[in-house]
Structure formats: structure tokens, C-alpha cells
Amino acid sequence: MSFVDLFGDDLDAEPPPEPPEAHERPIWLGPPEGELGIAVPLALVLARSDRAVVALSHALAYSTGVSLQLVAHVEGLERRRAHLLFHEQHGGQFDDDELPDGFLRLGVELPDGRRASNLGRRRPFPPPDAAPPGPVLLQHGGGGGGTSGTSISLHPAYWLWPLPGSGTLRVYCEWPVAGIALSDAAVDADALVDAASRSTSLWEHPTADGPWTRSISTMSAFAASDSSDAPATGDEPTLAVSAAELRAVRESLQNALRALRRLSR
């Protein structure tokens, strides 16, 4: 009996499952993951009525687009109407003639004349691996809102893609329930572009297991030891490699070794 006969049962075991495949969000669908946007103060009133106001608080500029942070407030509502107003913020999925009065309509016109709005049915979304033919304006979070019973405050955030070019970005709004007719205001797009150029990347290669930058000469050592904290040394060129990719290389080598051993029996 050989050593392999005694201890080699595990060589025929099924290989471990493949690591999960990482999926990156399309650049038009929201701010880039792993990027710290630059805040651009605006404090710009878009429209005002005798009991309501809609304003742009600030923008967060990223390398691929801009997040617009809004503030909207209306007073003098019946209590039932105030609570219904929160649900009506999903009204953009309807056609124009079906829009509820409580839906806060928002639109932008880029310096090159292209337009986008929060009316969801204006343009169908493309497949995940494709980009829309024009700009998009998507609600992507914000600070929620609150009510005192007869008034409400909203703090929505909207993602504008792509980053506007140099010139003037016009922002439009309309809010019938608040007595606000179609109104617009100008935003200096150059300030947004300048801020976007200073947006900071927090890591080089985001993956499901975390980002790692390692020198080429140390990759084999990481594949063998599965270590993730050994530093790169010297002035060697670097390569962004995730822990999952290193494990996949190691598992492939182990599977090849098992196959060679079975052939040599």
C-alpha cells in the first residue's frame, strides 16, 4: 500500500464551487460604487407659492454624473391629503394625463439641449448591459420626509446621467397640489464639471470580496497562502487582484494536479 492509497481519497473529491460572479451596476443607473463625490452648495429656490417651496440644496458631483439633492415643503393641507401625498410621489409611472396633483415633477435640460425628467414612462430602460440613448433622471434615495399633519417636507435625491457639459443646466419643477406651476432655474454646469474632476475613488478594483492591489511577483504567494494583508514590495508594477480571483487560480491548479495524479495511476 502506498501513501497515496492511504491518504489520497480527498484527491477524487468534488472541486469546491466557483466563487460568485461580481456584477457591476451600470454607470447610468446611479453614482459609481467606491467613489466619493464632491459636494457643490447650491441653495437655489426653484419655485415658490404662498404655501410651498421647492429648492435645490446641493449637488454631489461624480465622474459619471450628478446627484441633485432637493427640498420640498408644502403647508395648509388636509390631514388625509398630507398622508396621501407621500404615496403620490410614485406617480411618475403614469401617463401625463394620469399624473396625480401631489406628484412632484422634476426635469432637467442639459447645456446641449437634451432633456430628462422623473416621468418614468417617457423612455423605457435598456437592458442591463446597454446604456440609454439619452440622459436619465432617476430618484435614487434622499432623506425621506416628514409631516406635521397638515404640512409635509420631502428631501428626495435624483441621479442625473451623464455629467452635463459646460454651460447652463436648467432645472424644472411643477407641483400642482402646492400651487406651483411650471418653473425653472439655472445651475452653473461648469461648477459641477469642475467638482466631478476632483471626485475621489475609494478603491481601485471593487469586488464582492473587497479590493486588493498586489504586486505581480507576490500573486503566486497569495494564491498559495490565501493571505490578504502582505504588502507590495519595492518598485515592482502593481496589479489589482481580488481575493476571489486568487482563490479561483489556486483551485484551478489543485484541480489540474488531481487530474495528473489520476492519469499517473
C-alpha positions in Angstrom: 0.0 0.0 0.0 1.3 3.4 -0.9 1.0 6.7 0.9 -1.4 7.9 -1.8 -3.6 4.8 -1.4 -3.8 5.5 2.3 -4.4 9.3 2.3 -5.4 10.1 -1.3 -9.2 9.8 -1.1 -9.6 13.5 -0.9 -7.9 13.9 -4.3 -11.0 12.5 -6.0 -13.4 14.8 -4.1 -15.6 17.2 -6.0 -13.9 20.6 -6.5 -15.3 23.5 -4.5 -18.0 25.6 -6.1 -17.0 28.6 -8.2 -16.9 31.9 -6.4 -19.9 34.1 -7.0 -19.6 36.3 -10.1 -19.4 40.0 -9.3 -21.9 42.3 -11.1 -21.2 46.0 -11.5 -24.1 48.5 -11.6 -24.4 50.2 -15.0 -22.9 53.7 -14.8 -26.2 55.4 -15.9 -28.2 53.8 -13.0 -26.6 55.6 -10.1 -23.4 57.0 -8.6 -20.3 54.9 -9.1 -19.6 52.5 -6.3 -16.5 53.2 -4.4 -16.4 56.9 -5.4 -16.7 59.8 -3.0 -18.5 62.6 -4.8 -17.7 66.3 -4.3 -20.4 68.5 -2.7 -21.4 71.6 -4.6 -23.5 74.0 -2.5 -26.5 75.5 -4.4 -29.2 76.8 -2.0 -31.3 77.6 -5.1 -35.0 78.1 -4.9 -36.6 76.5 -8.0 -40.2 77.7 -7.3 -42.3 79.2 -4.5 -46.0 79.7 -3.9 -47.9 81.3 -0.9 -47.7 78.0 0.9 -45.0 75.9 -0.7 -41.4 76.0 -1.9 -39.1 73.7 -3.9 -35.4 74.2 -3.7 -32.1 72.6 -4.6 -30.0 72.2 -1.5 -26.8 70.9 -3.1 -25.3 68.6 -5.7 -22.9 65.7 -5.4 -20.7 65.6 -8.4 -19.2 62.2 -9.6 -17.0 61.3 -12.5 -20.1 59.9 -14.4 -23.0 62.1 -13.3 -24.5 64.3 -10.7 -26.8 63.7 -7.7 -29.2 66.5 -7.2 -30.5 67.0 -3.6 -33.9 68.6 -3.3 -36.0 70.1 -0.5 -39.8 70.5 -1.0 -42.3 71.8 1.6 -46.0 72.5 1.4 -48.4 73.7 4.2 -52.2 74.1 4.5 -53.1 70.5 3.6 -56.0 68.4 5.0 -54.6 65.6 7.1 -55.8 62.9 4.8 -54.3 64.8 1.8 -51.0 65.2 3.6 -50.6 61.4 4.1 -51.7 60.6 0.6 -49.0 62.9 -0.8 -46.2 60.5 0.1 -47.8 57.7 -1.9 -48.3 60.1 -4.9 -44.6 60.5 -5.2 -44.6 57.2 -7.2 -46.9 58.8 -9.8 -44.3 59.2 -12.4 -45.1 55.7 -13.7 -48.4 57.0 -15.2 -49.0 59.0 -18.4 -49.2 62.8 -18.3 -53.0 62.9 -18.1 -53.0 60.5 -15.2 -50.4 62.2 -13.0 -51.7 62.9 -9.5 -51.6 66.5 -8.4 -49.4 65.6 -5.5 -46.6 64.2 -7.6 -43.6 66.5 -7.6 -42.5 66.7 -11.2 -38.8 67.4 -11.9 -37.0 67.8 -15.2 -33.6 69.0 -16.4 -32.3 70.5 -19.7 -28.6 69.9 -20.4 -26.4 72.6 -21.9 -26.6 70.8 -25.3 -30.4 70.9 -25.2 -31.2 67.3 -24.3 -33.8 66.8 -21.6 -34.8 64.2 -19.0 -37.4 64.0 -16.2 -38.8 61.8 -13.5 -41.7 60.7 -15.6 -40.9 57.0 -15.7 -42.8 56.0 -18.8 -41.3 58.7 -21.0 -38.5 56.3 -22.1 -38.1 52.5 -21.4 -35.0 51.3 -19.7 -32.4 49.5 -21.8 -31.1 46.0 -21.0 -28.5 45.9 -18.1 -25.6 45.6 -20.5 -26.6 48.7 -22.6 -26.9 52.4 -22.0 -29.8 54.6 -22.7 -29.5 56.8 -25.9 -30.0 60.0 -23.9 -29.8 61.5 -20.4 -31.7 59.9 -17.5 -33.0 61.4 -14.2 -33.7 58.8 -11.6 -34.7 59.1 -7.9 -32.0 57.2 -6.0 -32.6 57.9 -2.4 -32.6 61.0 -0.3 -33.5 62.0 3.3 -37.2 60.8 3.2 -39.7 63.2 4.6 -42.0 64.1 7.4 -45.4 65.5 8.2 -46.9 67.6 10.9 -50.4 66.6 9.9 -51.3 69.5 7.7 -47.8 70.0 6.1 -45.2 67.8 4.6 -41.5 68.1 3.8 -39.7 66.0 1.3 -35.9 65.5 0.7 -35.6 63.5 -2.5 -32.3 62.9 -4.4 -32.1 62.4 -8.2 -29.3 60.9 -10.2 -28.6 62.7 -13.5 -26.6 60.9 -16.1 -24.4 61.7 -18.0 -22.4 64.5 -16.5 -23.6 67.7 -18.2 -21.1 69.6 -20.4 -20.0 73.2 -19.9 -22.7 75.8 -19.9 -26.1 76.2 -18.1 -28.1 73.3 -16.7 -31.8 74.3 -16.3 -33.8 72.5 -13.7 -37.6 72.5 -14.0 -40.3 71.6 -11.5 -44.1 71.6 -11.2 -46.3 70.7 -8.1 -50.0 71.4 -8.7 -51.1 70.4 -5.2 -48.8 73.1 -3.8 -49.9 75.8 -6.2 -46.5 75.7 -8.0 -46.8 76.0 -11.8 -44.1 75.0 -14.3 -41.0 76.9 -13.1 -37.3 76.7 -13.8 -33.9 77.9 -12.6 -30.4 77.9 -13.9 -27.4 76.0 -12.4 -23.8 76.6 -13.4 -22.9 73.3 -15.0 -19.2 74.3 -15.1 -19.1 74.2 -11.3 -20.5 70.6 -11.4 -17.9 69.6 -14.1 -15.1 71.1 -12.1 -16.2 69.3 -8.9 -16.6 66.0 -10.8 -12.9 66.2 -11.9 -12.0 66.1 -8.2 -14.2 63.2 -7.2 -12.2 60.6 -5.2 -12.0 56.9 -5.9 -12.0 55.0 -2.6 -10.6 51.8 -4.0 -9.0 50.6 -7.3 -10.9 47.4 -8.0 -14.2 46.8 -6.1 -15.3 43.2 -5.9 -17.6 41.0 -3.8 -14.6 40.1 -1.5 -13.1 43.5 -1.4 -10.4 45.3 -3.3 -6.7 44.4 -3.2 -3.7 45.9 -5.0 -0.8 43.5 -5.1 2.5 43.3 -6.9 2.7 40.8 -9.8 5.6 38.9 -8.1 3.6 38.2 -5.0 0.5 36.9 -6.7 1.6 33.2 -6.5 2.4 33.6 -2.8 -1.1 34.9 -2.2 -2.7 32.1 -4.3 -0.8 29.5 -2.1 -1.4 31.1 1.3 -4.7 32.9 0.7 -3.3 35.8 2.6 -4.7 39.2 2.1 -2.5 41.5 4.1 1.0 41.1 2.8 2.2 44.4 1.4 3.6 45.0 -2.1 7.4 45.5 -2.0 9.9 47.6 -3.9 9.1 49.4 -7.1 7.5 46.4 -8.9 4.5 47.1 -11.1 1.2 46.5 -9.4 -2.0 44.7 -10.5 -5.5 44.9 -9.0 -6.4 41.4 -7.9 -9.3 40.3 -5.7 -9.2 37.5 -3.1 -11.9 35.6 -5.1 -9.7 35.7 -8.3 -6.7 34.4 -6.3 -8.7 31.5 -4.9 -10.1 30.6 -8.3 -6.5 30.4 -9.6 -5.5 28.2 -6.7 -8.5 25.9 -7.1 -7.8 25.5 -10.9 -4.2 24.5 -10.1 -5.4 22.0 -7.5 -7.9 20.5 -10.0 -5.2 20.2 -12.6 -2.9 18.4 -10.0 -5.7 15.9 -9.2 -6.2 15.1 -12.8 -2.5 14.5 -13.4 -2.4 12.2 -10.4 -5.3 10.2 -11.6 -3.7 9.8 -15.0 -0.4 8.6 -13.5 -2.0 5.8 -11.5 
